Amino acid sequence: MEVIQMLNYLRLDWWSNVIQTREQETPPDFFYFSDFERHNAEIAAFHLDRILDFHRVPPVAGRLVNMTQEIRDVTRDKKLWRTFFISPANNICFYGECSYYCSTEHALCGKPDQIEGSLAAFLPDLALAKRKTWRNPWRRSYHKRKKAEWEVDPDYCDEVKQTPPYDRGTRLLDIMDMTIFDFLMGNMDRHHYETFEKFGNETFIIHLDNGRGFGKHSHDEMSILVPLIQCCRVKKSTYLRLQLFAKEEYQLSSLMEESLLQDQLAAILIKPHLEAMDRRLRLVLNALADCMEKEGFSSVVEEDLDRHPYSHLPQGHGR
């Protein structure tokens, strides 16, 4: 996926349908770190984040962009402009600048100069609100043979709970929210996360970089759920909301399908991906039920509804 930073508060993500169509799944022989990045995953992640009432993904919208008129002919970036070319099929192509995959062989081409992309707004402006990057405690090894510590130590969460900033505040619970969010999407690529620097530990996690979600609808990657299984902690608002989405009248797949119809590039997800979210939701609730059986409801579910009195209700209810 090609990324263009526009000013310092907009980002445009590209993805070529030639590489992978919406109907295709990630090939089974691909490692998670070599998976495709998908602009429709960025769009769907934004809608899922809103439905879950997290509001931690910057606004994202799909757009059909004219590469000639809206980028090549107006860019002031000479380095970017030099990467544009006309392919043997007379399509406009470009490859931009990055550390890997930015070459003629990996160029993105329009038809002839129209291409789909997702536009993300980074708000507030970086000049006003700097962000801090944190290593995810459950980061994968990003190695073909090595495993991360959490993959071999079932008591790994006990160590995390004693380590700042996870030893106080809501940071660990925010990680659990992010874990559920990633599991529903099938996103294995959460190596880091960001927070607003100004507020220290009294802030929330920003869910950025979701392009490797929604790659497989026929497989539920249970390793994504390990943080929740090991820690057995969840916010009450999150738990009640998940229970609500398990009901037929508030079915997660139906809410997502309806929400995604608002995007200009609809349909964003094919039906099997929507159905996979319902299946994964049940797996999350099963994991929490197992935790409660072992540790008790009050030890697993942490009260937070005093701060968020309506967070267990769908959008438009009680607001």
C-alpha positions, 0 to 999 in steps of 0.5 A: 500500500502506498502512503502519501502524507498530505500536509501534516493532517491528512494521509492517503492510502492506496491499494491495487485491486490487481494485487488482491480483490475484495473477494480474495483471501490472504494466501495461506503461505503468507506470514502476517508481516508480508500480508497485503495492506488493504485500503478497504480494511482501513475504511472498515476499521474506522466503522467498526471502531465507531460501532464499538464506541471506542472512537480511537481511529481517525476518520477514514473515507474511501475515495476514487481518485484521478491520479493525473488531475488530483495528484500528478498535476498538482503535487509540489513534491518533485520526488513523487512526481518523478515516480509517475509513468505510463505503463505499456497498457497506457495506464497512469502508474506511480510508486512513490518513495519508501523503504521497500516495495517502491519500485516500477515492479511494485507500482500502483496503476490506475484504469487508466488514471482512476484508483481507489484509496482511503483518506484518513484525517490525523486530528488534531494537527501534529503541531498541536498534539504530539503523539508517543509511540509505545511497543505493544507488550504482545508484539509478535516476533516478526521472525519466521522461526522465533516466537515472542515471550507471550507465546511461550509463557502463559503467565506473561500478563502477570509480568505486564501488570507489574510494568508501567504504564500497565500497573495503574490507570486504564492502559491495560484495559485499553489494550484489551479493547484493542485486542478485541478490536484486532481479533474481530478484524483478524489483524495480526500486525499490531506491533506498536500503538500511539497515545497523545504525549501531553496527557501522559498515562491519563489518555487513550490508545489511538488505533492507527494502521489497520490495513492488514485487517480483514484478510481472511474470513475463513480463519479465526486467528486465536493468537490475536486474542491471547492478551485477553485470555491471559489477563482476563480483564475487560471494561464493563462498557465493552463487555455489555456492548459485546453482549448487545451485539450478540443479540439478533436485533443488534447483530454486529454484521448487520450494523457494519453492513449498514454503516459501510454503505455510507462510504463512496466505495461501498461495498467495502467488505464482502458478506463472509467478512461480515459473518466472520465478525459475528463468529469472532464476537461469540469467541470473545464472549466465550473467552470472557465466560471462561475467565469469569468461571475461573476468577469470578465476574467482579475480578474480570469485568471492571466498572467504568460506566460511571464515566461512560453512562451510555457506552453499552448502547448503540449509536443514537441510543441514550445520546 
